[in-house]
Amino acid sequence: MSDLHLNVKQIYFDEHKAGNKPYEFRLFNEYWKKKLIGRSYVKIFYKAGYPARDDAERIIVLPYNGYIVTTRTHPHFGSDPVKVFAIALYEAPTF
């Protein structure tokens, strides 16, 4: 299995680092369907921009806990609601 690399703007990276962003949203389109549907990953490399491989300040490594498909309205996607993948950015609880 491989790892999922998600490059995001600094503002979204900082929101996650502060504990305010449990999901990363990606449009439900052909590109992301091929990357997510029917595939499994070990880890997510959540990156602020395109950092160097050893830039630990701009890379967060998380376990991959899947996604859900939902509808979202966000300025980044325009003013109308759109269908998105909500990729989990949290660690699943262990029992």
C-alpha positions as CSV (number, residue, x, y, z in Angstrom):
1,M,0.0,0.0,0.0
2,S,1.1,3.6,-0.6
3,D,0.8,6.9,1.1
4,L,-1.6,9.8,0.2
5,H,0.1,13.2,-0.2
6,L,-2.1,16.3,0.2
7,N,-0.6,19.7,-0.5
8,V,-2.6,22.6,1.0
9,K,-2.4,26.3,1.4
10,Q,-0.7,27.5,4.7
11,I,-4.0,28.7,6.1
12,Y,-5.6,25.2,5.9
13,F,-2.4,23.6,7.3
14,D,-2.4,26.0,10.3
15,E,-6.2,25.3,10.9
16,H,-5.5,21.6,11.1
17,K,-2.4,22.1,13.3
18,A,-4.6,24.2,15.7
19,G,-7.1,21.3,15.9
20,N,-9.8,23.1,14.0
21,K,-9.8,21.0,10.7
22,P,-10.8,17.3,11.0
23,Y,-11.3,16.9,7.3
24,E,-9.6,17.9,4.1
25,F,-12.0,18.5,1.2
26,R,-11.4,17.6,-2.4
27,L,-13.9,17.9,-5.3
28,F,-15.7,14.8,-6.3
29,N,-14.3,14.6,-9.8
30,E,-12.6,12.0,-12.0
31,Y,-9.1,12.8,-10.7
32,W,-10.0,12.3,-7.0
33,K,-12.3,9.4,-7.7
34,K,-9.3,7.6,-9.3
35,K,-7.1,8.5,-6.3
36,L,-9.6,7.5,-3.6
37,I,-12.3,5.1,-4.6
38,G,-11.3,1.5,-4.2
39,R,-7.9,2.4,-2.9
40,S,-6.3,2.2,0.6
41,Y,-3.4,4.1,2.0
42,V,-1.2,3.7,5.0
43,K,-0.5,7.3,5.8
44,I,-1.4,10.8,4.8
45,F,1.4,13.3,4.3
46,Y,-0.4,16.6,4.9
47,K,1.9,19.4,3.6
48,A,1.9,23.2,3.6
49,G,2.7,24.0,0.0
50,Y,5.5,21.9,-1.5
51,P,8.1,21.6,1.2
52,A,11.4,19.8,1.1
53,R,11.2,16.2,2.1
54,D,12.9,16.9,5.5
55,D,11.0,20.1,6.3
56,A,9.2,18.8,9.5
57,E,7.6,22.2,10.2
58,R,5.5,22.0,7.0
59,I,4.6,18.3,7.0
60,I,2.2,16.4,9.3
61,V,2.1,12.6,9.0
62,L,-1.3,11.1,9.9
63,P,-2.8,7.6,9.7
64,Y,-5.2,7.1,6.8
65,N,-8.7,6.7,8.1
66,G,-10.7,7.0,4.8
67,Y,-13.2,9.5,3.6
68,I,-16.8,10.3,3.3
69,V,-18.7,11.8,0.4
70,T,-20.7,14.9,1.3
71,T,-21.9,18.2,0.0
72,R,-20.1,21.4,1.0
73,T,-20.3,25.1,0.3
74,H,-16.9,26.9,0.6
75,P,-15.5,30.0,-1.1
76,H,-12.7,27.8,-2.5
77,F,-15.2,25.8,-4.6
78,G,-17.5,28.7,-5.5
79,S,-20.8,29.9,-4.1
80,D,-22.9,26.8,-4.9
81,P,-22.8,23.6,-2.9
82,V,-20.6,20.9,-4.5
83,K,-20.1,17.2,-3.9
84,V,-16.8,16.6,-2.2
85,F,-14.6,13.9,-0.6
86,A,-14.0,14.7,3.1
87,I,-10.7,13.0,3.9
88,A,-10.3,12.2,7.6
89,L,-7.4,14.1,9.2
90,Y,-7.7,12.6,12.7
91,E,-6.6,9.5,14.4
92,A,-9.3,6.9,14.8
93,P,-10.0,6.1,18.4
94,T,-8.7,2.8,19.7
95,F,-10.7,0.6,22.1
